[in-house]
Amino acid sequence: MKGKMISGNAFLLCLCLLTAIQPSFGQKYAATTINPEHIKNAPAVIREDIQEVVVEAGGGFSVKSKMVVTIFKKEANDLGLLQVDYTNKIKIKSIDGRVYDMMGSVIKKGGKSDISDYSNFNSFSIYEDNRIKLMDLRQLDFPYTVEFEYEVEYPNLFFLPNWYPQSYPNIPVEIAQGKYTYPKATKLRFFSKTIEDKHFTSNELEGGLVEKSWKIENLEAFEPEIMLPLEESPVKVLFVGASEFEYEGFKGDLSSWESMGKWIASLNSGKDILTPQLKAKVNEIVSGLETTEEKIKAIYEYLQKNTRYVSIQLGIGGFMPFEALTVEKYGYGDCKALSNFMGAMLKEAGIPSNYALIYGGESKRKVYEEFPRSYFNHAILA
């Protein structure tokens, strides 16, 4: 069965007529209440995008998210598909969804039959515990409005989410709100170069809680400029970070680059031990070589010939490398483990090195030196 779609101009005409007859025409999410200027070129309009973070005294937190979007064209139909990520430690508490017709009347309520569950391995990993749940409420007839609400519980403050008022630059947003509620004793940090202070409110609540909220209305769609310098990007983002946190027994502090570096160093501590046999092999490899460059090249060639890249990401294992002894025994490791292993061999050869975190990928990521946090997804040796 083919779906029906009203063209943009035809819908604008219907909208004007319906609004003239009955401005509110009944329902909260009626497409007739949308600003006509938002509909001219956009394939959809986000009516509400709300993210509420509640931090518990014990260090865990929950995220409640609500997204309401009216979809006019097939090209935006994937906005009717919700994806929620989870792991063994990150738990989905609830998922709910509804579909409304053009007049704002409910025509479908999401149920278990609309939800699928999949593993979510990265292509470079042998095993991860990352999974996703998908709620598919996509429709064949346009326009329609879809409303998603879900809640996810996280075990520690390392995972605190940033807030993006406009996740899709080419989709206008009527209302976007980000709210963070937390105990006064929990020192959260907030930073933005693109969100003005006029959108911010702060309140002290009962029970020693602090509530900080940002609300922006009527964000126009725009086309991102690919070659625009990152510091000039109009994409709005509020960076959020913890100060003190604990991740599977490892206490850390993200309030400074130094304290973050110490936490990473604590995850690597004691993992650069080699067997006597490999120590002897390293000294054999560099014997007779005069320059540091020659020695590094020879040890790296040994690494290439005797190890392979294998990624296993479970919990803290996404940040903590295998021991060098493990890589030596089995001949594999991910970026963290192989960097640590190479560093251990260089150390045996008397060559200092630095374990470093970077961001790898086609897209560039701005790192704000004045706001320490985890911007990174890759480890190398420098």
VOPAGU-2260 file (C-alpha; in pm, 1 decimal, decimal comma):
REM VOPAGU-2260
SITE   aa  ch    i         X         Y         Z
SITE  MET   A    0       0,0       0,0       0,0
SITE  LYS   A    1     142,2     335,0     -98,0
SITE  GLY   A    2     151,6     615,5     152,8
SITE  LYS   A    3      -9,1     950,7      97,0
SITE  MET   A    4     189,8    1270,5     116,8
SITE  ILE   A    5      71,5    1628,8     100,1
SITE  SER   A    6     313,9    1856,7     -84,2
SITE  GLY   A    7     466,0    2149,9     102,8
SITE  ASN   A    8     263,5    2417,3     -78,8
SITE  ALA   A    9     -58,4    2218,8     -51,7
SITE  PHE   A   10      -4,9    2165,0     319,1
SITE  LEU   A   11      61,9    2535,8     371,3
SITE  LEU   A   12    -267,9    2613,9     198,6
SITE  CYS   A   13    -451,6    2358,5     417,4
SITE  LEU   A   14    -278,5    2498,2     722,5
SITE  CYS   A   15    -389,5    2852,8     648,3
SITE  LEU   A   16    -748,6    2745,3     586,8
SITE  LEU   A   17    -769,7    2529,9     898,1
SITE  THR   A   18    -608,9    2795,6    1115,9
SITE  ALA   A   19    -853,7    3054,8     984,9
SITE  ILE   A   20   -1149,1    2829,9    1066,5
SITE  GLN   A   21   -1033,2    2721,1    1414,7
SITE  PRO   A   22    -694,4    2848,3    1532,3
SITE  SER   A   23    -636,4    2589,1    1805,0
SITE  PHE   A   24    -831,2    2306,6    1631,2
SITE  GLY   A   25    -829,1    2084,1    1936,1
SITE  GLN   A   26    -499,7    1916,7    2007,3
SITE  LYS   A   27    -159,0    2015,0    2146,7
SITE  TYR   A   28      44,9    1859,8    1866,0
SITE  ALA   A   29    -179,1    1954,3    1575,0
SITE  ALA   A   30      33,2    2034,3    1271,1
SITE  THR   A   31    -191,2    2337,0    1219,9
SITE  THR   A   32     -26,9    2511,9    1516,0
SITE  ILE   A   33     319,9    2512,7    1357,6
SITE  ASN   A   34     466,2    2842,2    1239,4
SITE  PRO   A   35     421,5    2837,1     858,4
SITE  GLU   A   36     773,1    2979,8     814,9
SITE  HIS   A   37     914,5    2658,6     962,9
SITE  ILE   A   38     738,0    2443,6     705,8
SITE  LYS   A   39     844,3    2616,0     384,2
SITE  ASN   A   40    1166,9    2423,6     324,4
SITE  ALA   A   41    1209,7    2185,5     617,8
SITE  PRO   A   42    1111,1    1816,8     586,7
SITE  ALA   A   43    1010,3    1814,1     954,9
SITE  VAL   A   44     975,6    2035,8    1261,6
SITE  ILE   A   45    1086,6    1936,2    1610,4
SITE  ARG   A   46     809,0    2051,3    1843,3
SITE  GLU   A   47     981,7    1963,0    2172,0
SITE  ASP   A   48    1326,7    1828,7    2253,3
SITE  ILE   A   49    1371,3    1791,9    2629,0
SITE  GLN   A   50    1656,7    1631,9    2821,1
SITE  GLU   A   51    1638,6    1605,1    3201,5
SITE  VAL   A   52    1936,5    1472,0    3399,1
SITE  VAL   A   53    1891,3    1380,5    3766,2
SITE  VAL   A   54    2207,0    1298,4    3964,5
SITE  GLU   A   55    2179,0    1071,6    4267,9
SITE  ALA   A   56    2378,9    1118,5    4588,7
SITE  GLY   A   57    2555,0     785,6    4526,1
SITE  GLY   A   58    2707,1     902,6    4198,4
SITE  GLY   A   59    2472,0     745,0    3946,6
SITE  PHE   A   60    2224,2     944,2    3740,7
SITE  SER   A   61    1924,0     908,5    3511,3
SITE  VAL   A   62    1838,7    1080,3    3183,3
SITE  LYS   A   63    1477,4    1140,4    3084,1
SITE  SER   A   64    1438,7    1239,2    2720,0
SITE  LYS   A   65    1135,5    1355,9    2525,9
SITE  MET   A   66    1126,1    1425,9    2153,3
SITE  VAL   A   67     817,2    1536,0    1961,0
SITE  VAL   A   68     858,7    1586,1    1585,7
SITE  THR   A   69     611,7    1651,9    1305,0
SITE  ILE   A   70     725,9    1487,2     981,7
SITE  PHE   A   71     614,3    1624,3     645,3
SITE  LYS   A   72     834,0    1445,8     393,8
SITE  LYS   A   73     967,6    1095,1     336,2
SITE  GLU   A   74    1327,3    1217,8     356,5
SITE  ALA   A   75    1274,7    1287,1     728,4
SITE  ASN   A   76    1081,7     968,6     803,3
SITE  ASP   A   77    1368,8     814,3    1000,9
SITE  LEU   A   78    1289,7    1067,6    1274,3
SITE  GLY   A   79    1002,1     829,4    1348,1
SITE  LEU   A   80    1263,0     571,4    1454,5
SITE  LEU   A   81    1399,8     593,3    1809,4
SITE  GLN   A   82    1736,0     440,8    1902,1
SITE  VAL   A   83    1834,2     397,5    2268,4
SITE  ASP   A   84    2178,6     260,8    2357,6
SITE  TYR   A   85    2247,1      47,4    2663,7
SITE  THR   A   86    2496,7    -199,4    2814,3
SITE  ASN   A   87    2511,9    -436,5    3111,0
SITE  LYS   A   88    2574,5    -132,6    3333,2
SITE  ILE   A   89    2367,6     130,6    3147,7
SITE  LYS   A   90    2002,5      33,7    3195,0
SITE  ILE   A   91    1691,5     135,8    3001,7
SITE  LYS   A   92    1416,0     205,0    3254,6
SITE  SER   A   93    1133,0     287,2    3012,0
SITE  ILE   A   94    1050,3     354,8    2646,7
SITE  ASP   A   95     720,1     499,4    2527,4
SITE  GLY   A   96     591,6     637,2    2198,7
SITE  ARG   A   97     280,9     777,5    2031,5
SITE  VAL   A   98     180,3     881,1    1682,1
SITE  TYR   A   99     -55,7    1172,2    1610,1
SITE  ASP   A  100    -236,2    1264,9    1290,7
SITE  MET   A  101    -232,5    1611,6    1135,0
SITE  MET   A  102    -502,6    1731,8    1375,9
SITE  GLY   A  103    -309,1    1610,0    1680,8
SITE  SER   A  104    -524,3    1306,7    1761,1
SITE  VAL   A  105    -348,3     990,0    1877,4
SITE  ILE   A  106    -361,6     722,7    1605,0
SITE  LYS   A  107    -110,4     475,7    1748,9
SITE  LYS   A  108      56,6     393,4    2080,3
SITE  GLY   A  109     395,3     224,7    2070,2
SITE  GLY   A  110     410,5    -124,6    2216,6
SITE  LYS   A  111     648,8    -417,5    2258,7
SITE  SER   A  112     588,2    -525,3    1899,4
SITE  ASP   A  113     734,0    -192,3    1781,1
SITE  ILE   A  114    1062,0    -244,5    1970,9
SITE  SER   A  115    1359,7    -442,8    1839,5
SITE  ASP   A  116    1677,7    -525,2    2030,4
SITE  TYR   A  117    2018,8    -558,5    1861,7
SITE  SER   A  118    2382,7    -591,8    1955,3
SITE  ASN   A  119    2575,9    -277,7    1862,5
SITE  PHE   A  120    2936,2    -385,9    1803,2
SITE  ASN   A  121    3181,3    -148,7    1645,2
SITE  SER   A  122    3317,7    -296,5    1322,8
SITE  PHE   A  123    3665,7    -318,5    1477,2
SITE  SER   A  124    3563,8    -510,2    1791,4
SITE  ILE   A  125    3542,7    -884,1    1854,8
SITE  TYR   A  126    3313,4    -836,5    2151,9
SITE  GLU   A  127    3136,9    -548,8    2324,9
SITE  ASP   A  128    2834,8    -538,4    2552,8
SITE  ASN   A  129    2688,2    -239,2    2368,2
SITE  ARG   A  130    2328,8    -293,2    2257,3
SITE  ILE   A  131    2046,3     -80,2    2118,8
SITE  LYS   A  132    1668,6     -85,1    2136,3
SITE  LEU   A  133    1480,4      55,9    1839,7
SITE  MET   A  134    1119,5     173,2    1851,6
SITE  ASP   A  135     989,0     203,8    1497,5
SITE  LEU   A  136     683,0     429,0    1464,7
SITE  ARG   A  137     744,2     541,6    1105,7
SITE  GLN   A  138     429,6     600,8     902,5
SITE  LEU   A  139     338,8     593,0     535,5
SITE  ASP   A  140     100,0     889,4     536,2
SITE  PHE   A  141     230,5    1242,6     579,8
SITE  PRO   A  142     223,5    1467,4     773,7
SITE  TYR   A  143     221,1    1293,7    1110,9
SITE  THR   A  144     368,0    1366,2    1453,8
SITE  VAL   A  145     564,2    1119,9    1663,8
SITE  GLU   A  146     632,4    1154,4    2037,0
SITE  PHE   A  147     907,1     954,0    2208,2
SITE  GLU   A  148     982,2     941,4    2580,1
SITE  TYR   A  149    1244,4     723,9    2745,3
SITE  GLU   A  150    1456,6     702,2    3059,2
SITE  VAL   A  151    1805,9     554,3    3097,2
SITE  GLU   A  152    2003,5     496,0    3418,1
SITE  TYR   A  153    2383,9     535,8    3426,5
SITE  PRO   A  154    2621,9     399,3    3692,9
SITE  ASN   A  155    2862,3     693,0    3727,5
SITE  LEU   A  156    2918,2    1058,7    3641,2
SITE  PHE   A  157    3181,4     991,6    3375,4
SITE  PHE   A  158    2895,0     943,6    3128,8
SITE  LEU   A  159    2721,1    1278,0    3192,1
SITE  PRO   A  160    2564,4    1385,1    2860,9
SITE  ASN   A  161    2614,2    1719,3    2690,7
SITE  TRP   A  162    2305,7    1907,9    2572,2
SITE  TYR   A  163    2243,4    1978,0    2203,7
SITE  PRO   A  164    1938,5    2205,5    2150,4
SITE  GLN   A  165    1936,2    2131,2    1777,3
SITE  SER   A  166    2064,3    1783,6    1695,3
SITE  TYR   A  167    1963,8    1816,0    1328,4
SITE  PRO   A  168    2072,1    2154,5    1182,7
SITE  ASN   A  169    1835,8    2126,2     883,7
SITE  ILE   A  170    1531,8    2074,8    1111,8
SITE  PRO   A  171    1381,0    2377,9    1292,3
SITE  VAL   A  172    1307,9    2343,9    1664,8
SITE  GLU   A  173    1014,1    2502,8    1845,9
SITE  ILE   A  174    1121,9    2425,8    2205,9
SITE  ALA   A  175    1448,9    2279,2    2334,6
SITE  GLN   A  176    1527,5    2238,4    2702,4
SITE  GLY   A  177    1815,0    2088,3    2898,4
SITE  LYS   A  178    1783,7    2046,7    3275,1
SITE  TYR   A  179    2033,3    1916,9    3533,0
SITE  THR   A  180    1932,0    1847,1    3893,6
SITE  TYR   A  181    2198,4    1736,5    4141,1
SITE  PRO   A  182    2305,1    1753,1    4509,0
SITE  LYS   A  183    2498,6    2066,5    4607,2
SITE  ALA   A  184    2789,4    1848,6    4718,0
SITE  THR   A  185    2820,8    1711,4    4364,0
SITE  LYS   A  186    3025,2    1960,9    4167,5
SITE  LEU   A  187    2909,0    1959,0    3808,3
SITE  ARG   A  188    3071,5    2183,9    3549,0
SITE  PHE   A  189    2900,2    2357,0    3254,9
SITE  PHE   A  190    3055,3    2529,6    2955,7
SITE  SER   A  191    2931,8    2675,8    2627,9
SITE  LYS   A  192    3061,2    2911,5    2362,7
SITE  THR   A  193    2735,7    2908,4    2165,5
SITE  ILE   A  194    2447,2    2934,6    2416,1
SITE  GLU   A  195    2374,7    3277,3    2561,2
SITE  ASP   A  196    2324,1    3332,6    2935,0
SITE  LYS   A  197    1972,3    3466,2    2877,6
SITE  HIS   A  198    1854,8    3108,7    2822,1
SITE  PHE   A  199    1982,7    2995,3    3163,9
SITE  THR   A  200    1802,7    2970,0    3500,5
SITE  SER   A  201    1922,2    2827,7    3831,4
SITE  ASN   A  202    1720,5    2727,7    4138,5
SITE  GLU   A  203    1785,5    2570,6    4475,4
SITE  LEU   A  204    1535,8    2296,0    4559,0
SITE  GLU   A  205    1436,5    2116,5    4876,3
SITE  GLY   A  206    1665,7    1843,7    4999,0
SITE  GLY   A  207    1986,5    2029,2    4917,5
SITE  LEU   A  208    1940,5    2000,1    4541,7
SITE  VAL   A  209    2041,2    2243,1    4266,9
SITE  GLU   A  210    1853,3    2272,2    3937,2
SITE  LYS   A  211    2016,7    2433,6    3634,9
SITE  SER   A  212    1814,5    2470,4    3320,0
SITE  TRP   A  213    1855,9    2606,8    2966,6
SITE  LYS   A  214    1559,3    2669,4    2737,1
SITE  ILE   A  215    1565,9    2793,7    2377,9
SITE  GLU   A  216    1269,3    2849,5    2147,8
SITE  ASN   A  217    1225,5    2885,9    1771,6
SITE  LEU   A  218    1560,5    2768,4    1637,3
SITE  GLU   A  219    1568,9    2810,8    1260,7
SITE  ALA   A  220    1704,5    2541,4    1030,5
SITE  PHE   A  221    2043,2    2600,8     870,3
SITE  GLU   A  222    2288,0    2421,2     643,3
SITE  PRO   A  223    2626,3    2359,1     811,3
SITE  GLU   A  224    2929,5    2480,1     617,8
SITE  ILE   A  225    3164,4    2184,8     579,3
SITE  MET   A  226    3486,5    2386,8     570,4
SITE  LEU   A  227    3389,8    2631,1     845,1
SITE  PRO   A  228    3643,4    2637,8    1132,5
SITE  LEU   A  229    3510,6    2450,3    1435,0
SITE  GLU   A  230    3534,1    2754,9    1659,8
SITE  GLU   A  231    3300,8    2942,2    1422,1
SITE  SER   A  232    3037,8    2668,2    1397,0
SITE  PRO   A  233    2681,1    2786,3    1473,9
SITE  VAL   A  234    2590,9    2445,2    1619,4
SITE  LYS   A  235    2478,9    2503,7    1977,0
SITE  VAL   A  236    2614,8    2276,3    2248,8
SITE  LEU   A  237    2634,9    2284,8    2627,1
SITE  PHE   A  238    2928,7    2081,2    2755,6
SITE  VAL   A  239    2872,0    1911,2    3089,9
SITE  GLY   A  240    3132,9    1741,7    3304,5
SITE  ALA   A  241    3177,5    1591,8    3646,8
SITE  SER   A  242    3451,1    1684,6    3885,9
SITE  GLU   A  243    3493,8    1381,8    4111,8
SITE  PHE   A  244    3356,6    1044,2    4002,1
SITE  GLU   A  245    3413,8     671,8    4049,3
SITE  TYR   A  246    3418,7     420,5    3765,1
SITE  GLU   A  247    3412,6      53,8    3871,2
SITE  GLY   A  248    3624,1     120,6    4179,0
SITE  PHE   A  249    3862,8     368,9    4015,0
SITE  LYS   A  250    3816,4     718,1    4157,9
SITE  GLY   A  251    3890,2    1009,8    3926,1
SITE  ASP   A  252    3861,8    1384,6    3886,9
SITE  LEU   A  253    3788,7    1563,4    3558,2
SITE  SER   A  254    3816,5    1917,6    3691,8
SITE  SER   A  255    4167,2    1963,0    3543,9
SITE  TRP   A  256    4374,6    1805,6    3267,2
SITE  GLU   A  257    4630,9    1706,5    3528,4
SITE  SER   A  258    4378,4    1520,2    3743,5
SITE  MET   A  259    4226,8    1353,5    3436,0
SITE  GLY   A  260    4574,6    1244,9    3326,5
SITE  LYS   A  261    4639,2    1097,8    3671,0
SITE  TRP   A  262    4319,8     893,5    3643,8
SITE  ILE   A  263    4423,5     754,2    3304,5
SITE  ALA   A  264    4770,6     681,1    3448,4
SITE  SER   A  265    4608,9     491,5    3737,9
SITE  LEU   A  266    4429,3     266,7    3487,6
SITE  ASN   A  267    4763,9     187,6    3320,2
SITE  SER   A  268    4964,9     149,1    3639,4
SITE  GLY   A  269    5161,2    -176,2    3667,9
SITE  LYS   A  270    5061,0    -298,1    3322,6
SITE  ASP   A  271    5402,8    -251,0    3154,4
SITE  ILE   A  272    5572,3    -563,7    3295,2
SITE  LEU   A  273    5741,5    -795,8    3041,6
SITE  THR   A  274    5864,9   -1154,1    3080,4
SITE  PRO   A  275    6241,3   -1210,7    3106,9
SITE  GLN   A  276    6228,3   -1378,7    2766,5
SITE  LEU   A  277    6077,9   -1072,6    2595,2
SITE  LYS   A  278    6316,2    -839,0    2775,9
SITE  ALA   A  279    6604,3   -1039,8    2635,7
SITE  LYS   A  280    6442,6   -1028,8    2289,7
SITE  VAL   A  281    6407,4    -648,8    2303,3
SITE  ASN   A  282    6774,7    -608,3    2395,2
SITE  GLU   A  283    6868,2    -843,8    2114,0
SITE  ILE   A  284    6659,4    -640,1    1866,2
SITE  VAL   A  285    6831,0    -310,5    1950,9
SITE  SER   A  286    7179,2    -454,2    1986,8
SITE  GLY   A  287    7421,2    -283,7    1747,5
SITE  LEU   A  288    7175,3      -6,0    1652,8
SITE  GLU   A  289    7313,9     340,2    1712,6
SITE  THR   A  290    7029,8     589,5    1693,8
SITE  THR   A  291    6704,8     610,4    1889,6
SITE  GLU   A  292    6510,4     622,4    1561,9
SITE  GLU   A  293    6664,1     294,4    1445,8
SITE  LYS   A  294    6580,2     125,2    1774,8
SITE  ILE   A  295    6218,0     249,0    1770,1
SITE  LYS   A  296    6177,1     131,6    1409,9
SITE  ALA   A  297    6314,2    -215,4    1490,7
SITE  ILE   A  298    6092,5    -260,0    1797,2
SITE  TYR   A  299    5787,4    -136,1    1605,5
SITE  GLU   A  300    5854,1    -385,8    1326,4
SITE  TYR   A  301    5863,2    -659,8    1591,0
SITE  LEU   A  302    5527,7    -534,1    1720,5
SITE  GLN   A  303    5381,5    -543,8    1370,0
SITE  LYS   A  304    5500,2    -898,5    1301,6
SITE  ASN   A  305    5396,4   -1049,2    1634,9
SITE  THR   A  306    5065,7    -879,1    1727,1
SITE  ARG   A  307    4734,0    -793,3    1566,0
SITE  TYR   A  308    4456,7    -548,6    1646,7
SITE  VAL   A  309    4166,9    -704,5    1838,6
SITE  SER   A  310    3916,5    -494,6    2033,3
SITE  ILE   A  311    3723,4    -626,3    2334,3
SITE  GLN   A  312    3535,1    -343,8    2510,9
SITE  LEU   A  313    3363,7    -425,5    2839,9
SITE  GLY   A  314    3294,1    -165,2    3108,5
SITE  ILE   A  315    3614,1      -3,3    3235,7
SITE  GLY   A  316    3792,4    -203,2    2963,4
SITE  GLY   A  317    3692,7      75,2    2727,0
SITE  PHE   A  318    3953,2     290,2    2904,2
SITE  MET   A  319    4191,3      41,3    3071,5
SITE  PRO   A  320    4444,5    -149,6    2857,4
SITE  PHE   A  321    4530,8    -517,3    2880,7
SITE  GLU   A  322    4852,6    -589,5    3066,6
SITE  ALA   A  323    5164,5    -613,9    2849,2
SITE  LEU   A  324    5195,9    -975,4    2967,1
SITE  THR   A  325    4853,4   -1051,1    2815,9
SITE  VAL   A  326    4948,8    -900,6    2478,5
SITE  GLU   A  327    5279,2   -1086,6    2486,5
SITE  LYS   A  328    5103,4   -1417,8    2560,5
SITE  TYR   A  329    4815,4   -1395,6    2313,7
SITE  GLY   A  330    4955,4   -1164,0    2046,5
SITE  TYR   A  331    4663,6    -922,3    2026,7
SITE  GLY   A  332    4517,8    -607,2    2179,2
SITE  ASP   A  333    4329,3    -289,7    2099,4
SITE  CYS   A  334    4477,1      60,0    2059,7
SITE  LYS   A  335    4525,3      95,8    2435,6
SITE  ALA   A  336    4682,4    -244,9    2484,1
SITE  LEU   A  337    4916,6    -224,5    2184,0
SITE  SER   A  338    5026,6     128,7    2279,0
SITE  ASN   A  339    5097,0      13,5    2634,0
SITE  PHE   A  340    5283,5    -294,3    2505,7
SITE  MET   A  341    5497,5     -87,4    2270,4
SITE  GLY   A  342    5570,6     156,2    2553,3
SITE  ALA   A  343    5681,7    -132,8    2776,6
SITE  MET   A  344    5925,1    -259,4    2511,5
SITE  LEU   A  345    6062,6      91,0    2452,2
SITE  LYS   A  346    6108,9     129,6    2826,7
SITE  GLU   A  347    6315,9    -189,0    2834,8
SITE  ALA   A  348    6530,1     -42,2    2556,0
SITE  GLY   A  349    6578,7     275,8    2759,0
SITE  ILE   A  350    6359,7     490,0    2534,4
SITE  PRO   A  351    6094,4     710,1    2707,8
SITE  SER   A  352    5748,6     742,2    2553,8
SITE  ASN   A  353    5408,5     890,2    2638,0
SITE  TYR   A  354    5072,5     716,3    2628,8
SITE  ALA   A  355    4838,2     973,2    2467,1
SITE  LEU   A  356    4464,6    1002,7    2401,6
SITE  ILE   A  357    4338,5    1153,9    2076,5
SITE  TYR   A  358    4017,0    1175,3    1873,8
SITE  GLY   A  359    4027,8     968,7    1555,1
SITE  GLY   A  360    3783,2     985,7    1265,2
SITE  GLU   A  361    3687,0    1180,1     955,1
SITE  SER   A  362    3512,2    1459,4    1145,9
SITE  LYS   A  363    3710,5    1706,4    1352,3
SITE  ARG   A  364    3633,1    1765,6    1718,6
SITE  LYS   A  365    3709,0    2089,9    1899,6
SITE  VAL   A  366    3891,0    2043,1    2230,6
SITE  TYR   A  367    3838,4    2330,1    2472,6
SITE  GLU   A  368    4144,6    2359,0    2692,3
SITE  GLU   A  369    3946,8    2559,1    2948,5
SITE  PHE   A  370    3699,1    2272,9    2994,6
SITE  PRO   A  371    3864,1    1934,7    3066,7
SITE  ARG   A  372    3654,6    1629,1    2977,5
SITE  SER   A  373    3683,7    1314,0    2767,8
SITE  TYR   A  374    3686,2    1433,8    2406,7
SITE  PHE   A  375    3877,7    1125,6    2290,1
SITE  ASN   A  376    3818,5     783,5    2134,5
SITE  HIS   A  377    4168,2     652,0    2054,3
SITE  ALA   A  378    4505,5     588,2    2219,6
SITE  ILE   A  379    4849,8     619,7    2064,2
SITE  LEU   A  380    5211,8     626,6    2180,5
SITE  ALA   A  381    5409,1     948,3    2138,9
